Amino acid sequence: MYEPWILVVLLGLVCIVISFFAPRSVTNDNANMVKEIEDTMEHFANEIEEENNQLLQSVAQIKTDHEQQMNRLIAKVDQLEKQNYDLSSEIKSIVLNKWHEQNKQPTRDQSEEVTPVIVKEVLPMQMKERYSELFSLHEQGKAVEYIAKKLNLNKGEVQLIIQLAKQEEQNRV
């Protein structure tokens, strides 16, 4: 009744029918897996973008803080320079008044001789004189960080002092 070739044909038909259904389920699994990978990658990209934004905000805040600190230091140096100039002027006027009191009627030759000496004595101290230790370390080739640590100053202060001294020398020349 059942011949072997009919069994083979029926078995083949069953295999063909199963094969139609099997690849579709594998394709669905692959599609789901691809979708999960895409979702994971998108989530990962979003996290990295958030971290980058936070990092940019941190860098911007640090930059703002640094600029504010530099502006405060520059204002402080300007204030001290003005105060130094005012005190030098005051000392000069006091010395001249004392000198005029002692010599009510000085001759012209004496006043010309003494005045330059007085002016030299009351000139404001130059940057290199005020920060002699800093400049001796700088001239020895020491790094700004080392100088700042050794003198217990901020790195920005050391750089500012060196820069102001260079400007002072250029103005003198």
Order of alpha helices (4+ residues) and beta strands (2+ residues): alpha-alpha-alpha-alpha-alpha-alpha
